[in-house]
Amino acid sequence: MCRLLLVKSKSEFEPVSYLQEFASISKNSKEFQGHGWGMSYITGSGSWINYKNIKPIWEDALGIFPKTKFIIAHARSAFQDKDIIIENNMPFYDDNYIFIFNGELHGVRIREEGRIGAEKIFNFLKRIAGESMKENFAKAVSLLNKRTKYVKAMNIIIVYKNNGDIFLSSDFGEEEDENYFTMSYKETEDDLIICSQKFKDNAGWVSLNNHSVKIW
């Protein structure tokens, strides 16, 4: 299970402190999260920049990134330690969306292009959602569940580049590992943080319920 992070703010912030916290979460995870990492962030002009490195996030220079209002990051734990190349690092993206995912699905019955399963899921969700991710995201996730024999865990974050809409879903089938699979978020009037694990401060964090979809 990879680790996921999203930070969105009304004001510009230095991403390094968030990335350092995320790196610590990834490094100390019970599963190895060192098969590379990636991040997308928005510039002051509104352009999205994508960064990927095959190094573990905790070995990278996290202070190089400029102030921003939005980051979405992914630390990878490759399934069965396979296909460890930088091209398979998330975020995946196209002209409209940025996508990160973690989970383990068995018996997925979909036909989509993609180098790895996560990219196929991204393409499936886009196709089912069609012209409106906002209206059809929950439907697309539900259909993916129905076409999967067993969902051990599946957490998805999609960002719509045009206006910054955020789509989050969480499903897992193994209750005994609930703490590891559960997504958490912290929301104020000006800021939103979503992560695979609550930050050390722990104040104001909300655990996302299993089998749920949330849109901002």
DRENKEBA-219933 format. One record per residue: residue number from 1; x, y, z of N, C-alpha, C, O in turn. Coordinates in steps of 0.02 Angstrom, whole numbers, plus 50000, padded with zeros to 5 digits. Atoms other than C-alpha are relative to their C-alpha. Layout:
REM DRENKEBA-219933
     n     n_X     n_Y     n_Z    ca_X    ca_Y    ca_Z     c_X     c_Y     c_Z     o_X     o_Y     o_Z
   NUM       X       Y       Z       X       Y       Z       X       Y       Z       X       Y       Z
...
//
This chain:
REM DRENKEBA-219933
     n     n_X     n_Y     n_Z    ca_X    ca_Y    ca_Z     c_X     c_Y     c_Z     o_X     o_Y     o_Z
     1   50042   49940   50000   50000   50000   50000   50043   50062   50000   50079   50076   50048
     2   49963   49937   50005   50077   50162   49941   49972   50051   50050   49922   50038   50083
     3   50023   49947   49956   50059   50323   50040   49980   50061   49956   50012   50075   49906
     4   50029   49946   50038   49957   50473   49979   49999   50064   50041   49990   50063   50102
     5   50003   49935   49967   49961   50659   50018   49972   50052   49952   49988   50053   49893
     6   50025   49941   50037   49865   50813   49960   49997   50058   50048   49972   50051   50105
     7   50006   49938   49961   49880   50990   50025   49975   50055   49953   50004   50066   49900
     8   50027   49944   50039   49774   51134   49960   49987   50058   50048   49960   50048   50102
     9   50008   49942   49957   49773   51310   50030   49979   50061   49959   49993   50065   49899
    10   50017   49938   50034   49702   51480   49988   50061   50046   49995   50062   50091   49953
    11   49939   49960   50001   49874   51554   50024   50060   49957   49981   50060   49896   49992
    12   49940   50037   50018   50045   51505   49959   50035   49975   50063   50036   50009   50115
    13   49964   50029   49944   50145   51391   50074   50064   49967   49975   50070   49950   49916
    14   49939   50037   50016   50317   51312   50078   49984   49926   50007   49965   49903   50061
    15   50020   50070   49997   50288   51128   50035   50047   49956   50041   50029   49900   50058
    16   49949   50044   49971   50446   51064   50121   49978   49969   50066   49991   49911   50079
    17   50019   50028   49935   50371   51044   50295   49949   49943   49992   49952   49893   50028
    18   50049   50053   50013   50224   50943   50227   50035   49938   49970   50019   49882   49989
    19   49965   50056   50032   50340   50837   50120   50045   49964   50051   50051   49903   50047
    20   49960   50033   49949   50455   50804   50268   49957   49956   50045   49977   49901   50064
    21   50046   50041   49960   50307   50745   50371   49979   49938   49961   49976   49883   49989
    22   50020   50055   50043   50251   50637   50226   50057   49950   49991   50045   49889   49991
    23   49942   50044   50006   50427   50568   50205   50009   49958   50063   50026   49899   50059
    24   49994   50037   49936   50431   50520   50389   49947   49946   50004   49961   49890   50025
    25   50054   50050   50001   50262   50433   50373   50019   49942   49954   50009   49884   49972
    26   49982   50052   50049   50325   50339   50220   50058   49957   50025   50056   49896   50020
    27   49941   50037   49977   50493   50292   50295   49984   49953   50057   50012   49898   50062
    28   50017   50039   49941   50414   50226   50455   49939   49956   49991   49913   49928   50039
    29   50057   50042   50014   50272   50135   50370   50017   49927   50012   50075   49906   50006
    30   49988   50071   49988   50251   49951   50411   50015   49964   49935   50044   49909   49936
    31   49981   50027   50065   50267   49917   50224   50050   50048   49968   50046   50108   49978
    32   49948   49960   50032   50415   49978   50121   49970   50047   49949   49934   50026   49904
    33   50028   49949   50045   50372   50141   50031   50056   50034   49960   50050   50093   49942
    34   49941   49969   50030   50540   50169   49947   50011   49986   49927   50067   49992   49903
    35   49993   50015   50072   50506   50121   49765   49989   50063   49958   49960   50059   49904
    36   50007   49937   50037   50511   50303   49711   49940   50040   50024   49898   50015   50061
    37   50055   49957   49980   50393   50447   49732   49989   50053   49946   50029   50060   49901
    38   50015   49947   50048   50312   50589   49636   49954   50052   50030   49920   50039   50080
    39   50043   49946   49977   50222   50753   49658   49980   50045   49942   50020   50056   49896
    40   50022   49946   50045   50119   50877   49557   49984   50060   50042   49954   50054   50096
    41   50015   49939   49962   50107   51057   49613   49984   50056   49950   50004   50054   49892
    42   50022   49946   50044   50033   51217   49544   50044   50062   50011   50064   50077   50067
    43   49959   49940   49998   50132   51374   49503   49956   50062   50010   49894   50057   50007
    44   50038   49938   49991   50082   51554   49534   49960   50020   49938   49910   50054   49944
    45   50036   49985   50062   50029   51567   49352   49944   49951   49986   49907   49959   49937
    46   50054   50048   50010   49912   51419   49371   50020   49938   49961   49978   49896   49946
    47   49976   50059   50037   50019   51292   49277   50017   49944   50049   50038   49956   50106
    48   49983   50058   49959   50043   51116   49346   50069   49974   49980   50083   49965   49921
    49   49933   50029   50010   50221   51049   49366   50000   49930   50031   49975   49919   50086
    50   49997   50069   49976   50253   50863   49384   50073   49979   50013   50117   49993   49972
    51   49933   50022   49979   50403   50788   49473   49997   49927   50021   49952   49907   50056
    52   49995   50070   49979   50456   50606   49493   50073   49983   50011   50118   50008   49976
    53   49933   50023   49985   50608   50522   49567   49997   49927   50021   49951   49908   50058
    54   49999   50071   49982   50652   50338   49583   50028   49989   50070   50021   49934   50098
    55   49977   50005   49931   50734   50374   49751   49941   49996   50049   49886   50019   50032
    56   50050   49992   49947   50634   50349   49912   49993   50074   50017   50041   50111   50013
    57   50012   49929   49986   50556   50514   49961   50044   50026   50056   50065   50084   50055
    58   49960   49977   49943   50656   50521   50123   50074   50009   49982   50113   50034   50022
    59   49932   49990   50023   50818   50519   50022   50006   50057   49949   50061   50072   49926
    60   50000   49947   50050   50769   50661   49905   50008   50069   50033   49999   50076   50093
    61   49992   49931   49977   50802   50848   49919   49932   50034   49999   49910   50059   49947
    62   50069   49977   49998   50630   50907   49976   49993   50076   50006   49938   50103   50002
    63   50003   49928   49995   50677   51089   49996   50006   50037   49934   50010   50098   49934
    64   49989   49968   50065   50694   51122   49810   49936   50029   49970   49940   50067   49921
    65   50063   49981   50032   50510   51153   49776   49978   50070   50022   49985   50087   50081
    66   50020   49931   49984   50441   51331   49768   49934   50003   50038   49899   49953   50046
    67   50065   49990   49968   50295   51405   49862   49944   49983   49951   49950   49992   49891
    68   50056   50022   50041   50129   51341   49799   49936   50003   50042   49938   50014   50102
    69   50064   50005   49965   49945   51329   49843   49971   49930   49998   49918   49916   50027
    70   50030   50067   50011   49922   51146   49796   50055   49950   49986   50095   49960   49940
    71   49956   50057   50017   50023   50985   49803   49960   49936   50007   49914   49931   50047
    72   50028   50067   49995   49973   50805   49773   50059   49952   49989   50091   49953   49937
    73   49939   50041   50000   50106   50674   49812   49985   49927   50014   49934   49909   50043
    74   50008   50072   49996   50129   50486   49808   50067   49967   50013   50115   49978   49976
    75   49941   50041   49986   50260   50372   49888   49983   49928   49984   49933   49901   50008
    76   50020   50064   50029   50265   50204   49802   50026   49940   50038   50084   49937   50059
    77   49983   50067   49978   50264   50029   49870   49978   49953   49944   49919   49935   49940
    78   50018   50039   50060   50270   49923   49712   49975   49930   50019   50004   49897   50062
    79   50030   50066   49986   50160   49767   49714   50050   49945   49982   50073   49941   49925
    80   49953   50056   50008   50271   49614   49737   50069   50024   49976   50106   49985   49945
    81   49934   49972   50018   50424   49729   49711   50014   49995   49926   50071   49984   49906
    82   49992   50006   50073   50394   49727   49522   49990   50067   49966   49961   50114   49994
    83   50011   49942   50044   50399   49856   49382   50023   50065   50033   49988   50116   50030
    84   49975   49941   49964   50507   49978   49481   50039   50043   49951   50100   50040   49947
    85   49971   49952   50046   50539   50110   49349   49964   50067   50011   49906   50068   50033
    86   50027   49934   49985   50509   50297   49360   49934   50014   49963   49892   50051   49987
    87   50062   49989   50039   50373   50291   49226   49939   49974   50036   49883   49996   50022
    88   50057   50028   49963   50265   50190   49345   49984   50038   50064   49937   50021   50099
    89   50014   49959   49941   50276   50320   49483   49939   50044   49987   49929   50070   49932
    90   50054   49951   50002   50121   50420   49518   50025   50066   50030   50076   50067   50065
    91   50066   49994   50031   50044   50546   49504   50001   49983   49925   50050   49996   49889
    92   50014   50004   50071   49975   50496   49335   49957   50061   49984   49921   50087   50027
    93   50035   49939   50017   49900   50641   49240   49987   50003   49925   50020   49970   49885
    94   50012   49983   50070   49827   50703   49077   49984   50074   49998   50001   50111   50045
    95   50014   49928   50006   49766   50873   49016   49949   50024   50051   49946   50083   50067
    96   50054   49980   49957   49620   50871   49138   50008   49979   50073   49987   50015   50119
    97   50001   50029   49933   49658   50764   49290   50070   49979   50024   50115   49965   49985
    98   49942   50030   49967   49792   50712   49414   49974   49945   50046   49922   49954   50078
    99   50027   50060   49967   49774   50541   49495   50054   49967   50042   50110   49957   50020
   100   49958   50043   49959   49852   50448   49641   49956   49946   50031   49896   49955   50041
   101   50038   50059   49978   49801   50278   49708   50044   49958   50045   50105   49955   50036
   102   49967   50056   49968   49847   50147   49834   49950   49945   50013   49890   49958   50021
   103   50046   50054   49988   49776   49977   49862   50024   49934   49972   50078   49929   49944
   104   49987   50067   50027   49770   49795   49815   49933   49971   49980   49889   49958   50021
   105   50061   50026   50029   49634   49728   49701   50014   49932   49968   50066   49923   49937
   106   49992   50066   50028   49609   49548   49647   49940   49984   49954   49883   49997   49972
   107   50053   50019   50046   49511   49485   49496   49964   50060   49970   49903   50061   49969
   108   50030   49940   50030   49483   49655   49412   49980   49986   49928   50022   49965   49887
   109   50026   50015   50067   49374   49636   49258   49986   50065   49962   49929   50085   49952
   110   50005   49940   50042   49409   49793   49156   50050   49994   49944   50102   49961   49951
   111   49954   49999   50057   49490   49820   48987   50019   50072   49987   49982   50111   49957
   112   49975   49932   50009   49594   49976   48987   50075   49997   49985   50109   49950   50003
   113   49928   49995   50011   49765   50030   48926   50034   50024   50063   50005   50060   50104
   114   49962   49977   49943   49901   50057   49054   50058   49953   50014   50053   49893   50004
   115   49941   50041   49986   50074   49998   49106   49989   49957   50062   50011   49899   50065
   116   50013   50037   49938   50017   49946   49280   49926   50008   50017   49890   50047   49986
   117   50070   50000   49982   49851   49917   49366   49973   50069   50018   49917   50085   49999
   118   50024   49933   49979   49839   50093   49440   49985   50044   49939   49936   50081   49940
   119   50013   49959   50060   49852   50173   49268   49937   49976   49964   49900   50016   49937
   120   50061   50027   50030   49716   50057   49202   49939   50025   50039   49887   50041   50009
   121   50055   49974   49959   49606   50110   49349   49986   50073   49984   49929   50094   49978
   122   50007   49929   50018   49638   50294   49309   49962   50006   49934   49915   50046   49929
   123   50033   49996   50065   49586   50267   49128   49927   49976   50003   49884   50003   49969
   124   50068   50025   49992   49433   50167   49180   49955   50053   50032   49900   50066   50008
   125   50040   49949   49966   49372   50302   49300   49984   50059   49954   49928   50084   49955
   126   50011   49945   50047   49394   50437   49168   49947   49982   49948   49904   50022   49932
   127   50047   50021   50052   49299   50337   49039   49929   49995   50027   49881   50017   49994
   128   50067   50007   49972   49153   50297   49153   49971   50068   50021   49912   50081   50013
   129   50023   49934   49978   49144   50474   49224   49980   50044   49941   49936   50087   49947
   130   50017   49961   50059   49139   50547   49048   50015   50073   50008   50069   50092   50031
   131   49989   49928   50000   49117   50734   49039   49995   50032   50069   50014   50090   50077
   132   50009   49970   49934   49078   50759   49224   50024   49953   50055   49987   49909   50077
   133   49975   50039   49944   49189   50683   49357   49959   50015   50063   49948   49971   50104
   134   50037   49980   49940   49090   50781   49487   49934   49961   50006   49916   49940   50061
   135   50064   50035   49999   48925   50697   49439   50009   49924   50002   49966   49889   50028
   136   49995   50071   50012   48993   50525   49401   50057   49964   50036   50067   49904   50026
   137   49944   50032   49965   49143   50493   49514   49977   49941   50043   50004   49887   50039
   138   50026   50053   49956   49043   50393   49642   49976   49940   49960   49987   49883   49979
   139   50024   50054   50044   48962   50293   49503   50058   49960   49972   50055   49899   49969
   140   49942   50034   50030   49131   50254   49424   50035   49956   50051   50056   49900   50036
   141   49968   50039   49947   49206   50196   49590   49958   49939   50017   49984   49884   50027
   142   50045   50055   49986   49053   50089   49625   50004   49945   49947   50005   49886   49963
   143   49995   50049   50054   49066   50006   49455   50066   49963   50003   50069   49903   49990
   144   49935   50032   49992   49251   49972   49483   49997   49947   50055   50025   49893   50047
   145   50009   50048   49946   49206   49887   49647   49962   49938   49976   49981   49882   49991
   146   50041   50055   50024   49075   49781   49561   50038   49955   49951   50024   49896   49945
   147   49961   50039   50049   49201   49726   49429   50064   49972   50030   50108   49948   49994
   148   49941   50027   49965   49329   49673   49559   49977   49944   50047   49931   49953   50087
   149   50020   50058   49959   49319   49503   49641   50012   50013   50074   49969   49996   50115
   150   49985   49986   49931   49403   49560   49801   50042   50063   50006   50095   50069   49976
   151   49964   49938   49986   49456   49733   49861   50030   49994   50069   49996   50000   50119
   152   49966   49998   49935   49586   49717   49997   50001   50072   50025   49988   50085   50083
   153   50002   49929   49984   49602   49905   49993   50003   50040   49935   50034   50017   49886
   154   49999   49958   50060   49574   50046   49868   49985   50072   50021   49928   50089   50037
   155   50007   49928   49986   49603   50231   49903   50019   50039   49937   50071   50026   49907
   156   49991   49962   50062   49589   50355   49760   49993   50074   50014   49947   50096   50049
   157   50007   49927   50001   49621   50542   49746   50009   50023   49928   50058   50007   49895
   158   49997   49969   50066   49585   50635   49584   49991   50075   50008   49947   50098   50045
   159   50006   49926   50001   49611   50822   49557   49982   50022   49930   50014   50002   49881
   160   50018   49969   50064   49524   50917   49418   50042   50063   49992   50033   50111   50029
   161   49952   49945   50007   49658   51035   49354   49966   50068   49988   49991   50119   50011
   162   50032   49938   50021   49537   51165   49287   49980   50044   50059   49989   50105   50057
   163   50025   49960   49944   49464   51219   49454   50022   49974   50068   50003   50003   50120
   164   49975   50026   49937   49551   51114   49587   49952   49957   50038   49964   49942   50097
   165   50045   50047   49967   49403   51002   49628   50038   49938   50020   50082   49914   49984
   166   49966   50059   49973   49458   50854   49733   49949   49944   50010   49895   49954   50038
   167   50043   50058   49995   49382   50680   49725   50037   49946   50039   50091   49925   50018
   168   49968   50049   49956   49422   50555   49863   49953   49942   50012   49894   49952   50027
   169   50040   50059   49981   49361   50378   49888   50043   49951   50039   50104   49949   50030
   170   49964   50048   49959   49409   50243   50011   49958   49937   50010   49899   49941   50029
   171   50032   50065   49989   49366   50058   50018   50053   49952   50024   50109   49952   49998
   172   49956   50054   49981   49446   49915   50109   49960   49943   50029   49906   49953   50058
   173   50037   50059   49981   49395   49738   50149   50027   49964   50060   49997   49916   50083
   174   49969   50034   49944   49510   49690   50292   49999   50046   50061   50042   50088   50071
   175   50011   49956   49943   49446   49771   50451   50057   49997   50051   50069   50046   50087
   176   49947   50005   49950   49590   49706   50556   50059   50046   49985   50099   50059   50030
   177   49947   49953   50019   49707   49824   50461   49971   50070   49987   49997   50107   49946
   178   50038   49939   50012   49587   49971   50470   50043   50062   50006   50038   50107   49965
   179   49959   49941   49989   49714   50096   50537   50047   50013   49942   50062   50071   49925
   180   49952   49992   50054   49833   50064   50394   49966   50021   49935   49994   50058   49896
   181   50035   49986   50062   49703   50075   50256   49961   50065   50001   49947   50094   49948
   182   50045   49942   49994   49602   50222   50322   50034   50065   49980   50089   50080   50003
   183   49977   49933   50018   49626   50393   50242   49975   50050   50053   49922   50040   50083
   184   50019   49948   49953   49621   50548   50353   50007   50068   49968   50046   50078   49921
   185   49995   49932   50027   49595   50732   50319   49991   50051   50057   49960   50037   50108
   186   50006   49944   49953   49609   50898   50411   49979   50061   49959   50013   50080   49911
   187   50029   49946   50040   49504   51042   50349   49986   50061   50044   49957   50056   50097
   188   50016   49936   49969   49496   51225   50400   49967   50044   49947   49957   50023   49890
   189   50030   49954   50048   49418   51376   50317   50046   50013   49941   50023   50026   49886
   190   49952   49981   50052   49578   51405   50218   50040   49942   49972   50068   49947   49917
   191   49954   50054   50019   49668   51237   50208   49966   49932   50002   49918   49920   50039
   192   50021   50070   50000   49639   51054   50169   50062   49956   49993   50103   49966   49949
   193   49947   50050   50004   49761   50911   50202   49967   49931   49999   49924   49917   50041
   194   50022   50070   50003   49725   50731   50152   50062   49957   50001   50110   49970   49965
   195   49940   50043   49996   49847   50593   50198   49980   49929   50020   49927   49917   50049
   196   50009   50070   49980   49863   50406   50222   50005   49990   50075   49985   49939   50101
   197   49992   50004   49927   49904   50442   50403   49997   50069   50029   50021   50117   49999
   198   50002   49935   49967   49869   50583   50524   50070   50024   50015   50115   49984   50030
   199   49936   49971   49982   50013   50702   50553   50012   49995   50076   49966   49979   50114
   200   49982   50008   49929   50103   50703   50720   49957   50043   50046   49942   50023   50102
   201   50039   49956   49956   50001   50850   50786   49932   49968   50019   49907   49978   50074
   202   50060   50040   49989   49844   50740   50769   49937   50042   50014   49882   50014   50016
   203   50057   49958   49983   49731   50889   50810   49959   50017   49938   49986   50037   49887
   204   50044   49980   50054   49580   50919   50699   49994   49950   49943   49960   49965   49894
   205   50002   50049   50053   49604   50763   50594   49936   49957   50004   49913   49941   50058
   206   50060   50041   50005   49453   50662   50535   50017   49938   49960   50047   49943   49907
   207   49990   50062   50037   49461   50480   50482   49942   49990   49951   49884   49995   49971
   208   50052   50011   50050   49367   50444   50321   49970   49931   50010   50006   49882   50018
   209   50033   50064   49991   49238   50308   50340   50014   49953   49942   50024   49975   49885
   210   49992   50051   50052   49261   50146   50245   49940   50003   49952   49885   50022   49972
   211   50052   50001   50052   49160   50130   50082   49968   50069   49993   49907   50076   49993
   212   50028   49932   50005   49142   50318   50063   50034   50039   49944   50089   50024   49923
   213   49976   49953   50051   49164   50455   49934   49991   50070   50027   49939   50086   50057
   214   50005   49930   49978   49200   50637   49972   50027   50044   49945   50078   50029   49913
   215   49981   49953   50053   49212   50784   49852   50005   50070   50029   49961   50092   50066
   216   49992   49931   49980   49280   50958   49885   50000   50046   49939   50006   50107   49946
//
